[in-house]
Amino acid sequence: MKIKKGDTVKVIAGDSKGKTGKVLHVLAKKNRVIVEGVNIVSRHQRPSNAHPDGGIIKKEAPIHISNVQLVDPETNEATKVGYKFDDGKKLRYAKKSGKALDK
């Protein structure tokens, strides 16, 4: 998986196209990610102990990983992700700027 929790991504397809946000959760088995402020859905919630008032709750829904692209930290544009080895460690890097994404 080329995208990890905490990465900043840009949506390149779908209803939320053009929006950027931070990855909150990665669902690797389903090839989906949950991005902050993207793909907001309304859920009708019955009153419970967790939500005593109930009502309509807005929350982020998962989006397919192919519809998001990593944002280059240097240029602030969407970029592809590459891998290279440095001192025996596999590191991710942004292909547009060549800057390493992992520390």
C-alpha positions in Angstrom: 0.0 0.0 0.0 1.5 3.3 -1.1 -0.7 5.5 1.2 -0.4 5.4 4.9 -2.3 6.9 7.9 -1.4 10.5 8.4 -0.5 11.2 4.7 -2.1 14.2 3.0 -3.9 13.1 -0.2 -5.9 14.7 -3.0 -9.0 13.2 -4.4 -8.7 12.7 -8.2 -12.0 11.1 -9.0 -15.6 11.0 -7.7 -18.0 13.5 -6.1 -15.2 15.0 -3.8 -12.8 15.5 -6.7 -10.2 18.2 -6.0 -10.5 18.1 -2.2 -7.5 17.4 -0.1 -7.3 15.9 3.4 -5.4 13.8 5.9 -5.8 10.1 5.9 -7.5 9.0 9.1 -7.7 5.3 8.5 -6.5 2.7 5.9 -8.6 -0.3 5.1 -6.0 -2.4 3.4 -8.1 -5.5 2.8 -10.8 -3.5 1.0 -8.3 -1.1 -0.7 -10.0 1.9 0.8 -9.1 4.9 2.9 -11.0 7.3 5.1 -10.0 10.9 4.4 -10.7 13.8 6.7 -13.5 16.1 5.3 -14.0 14.0 2.1 -16.9 11.8 1.0 -19.2 13.0 3.8 -22.4 10.9 4.2 -25.5 11.5 6.4 -26.4 8.7 8.8 -29.7 8.6 10.6 -29.0 7.7 14.2 -31.5 6.3 16.6 -31.2 7.7 20.2 -28.8 5.7 22.3 -26.4 6.1 25.2 -23.6 7.3 22.9 -25.9 9.7 21.0 -28.8 10.6 23.4 -30.4 13.0 21.0 -30.1 10.8 17.9 -30.8 12.6 14.6 -28.7 12.9 11.5 -25.0 12.5 11.9 -22.4 13.5 9.2 -19.3 11.4 8.9 -16.6 10.4 6.5 -17.1 7.3 4.4 -14.4 5.2 2.9 -13.1 6.0 -0.6 -11.3 3.7 -3.0 -7.5 4.0 -2.9 -7.3 4.5 -6.7 -9.3 7.7 -6.4 -6.8 9.4 -4.2 -3.2 10.5 -4.9 -0.5 11.6 -2.4 0.3 15.3 -2.2 4.0 16.2 -2.6 5.1 18.0 0.5 7.4 20.3 -1.5 5.2 21.4 -4.4 1.7 20.8 -2.8 0.6 19.0 -6.0 -0.6 15.4 -6.5 2.2 13.0 -7.2 2.9 9.3 -7.8 4.8 7.4 -5.1 8.0 5.5 -5.8 10.2 3.3 -3.7 14.0 3.2 -3.2 16.4 1.5 -0.8 18.6 3.6 1.5 20.9 1.8 3.9 18.9 -1.4 3.5 15.6 0.4 4.3 12.7 0.6 1.8 11.7 4.3 1.6 8.8 6.0 -0.2 9.5 9.1 -2.2 7.5 11.6 -4.3 8.2 11.2 -8.0 7.6 14.9 -8.8 10.2 16.3 -6.5 12.2 13.3 -5.5 11.8 14.1 -1.8 11.6 11.2 0.7 8.2 10.8 2.4 9.3 8.5 5.2 11.8 9.4 7.9 
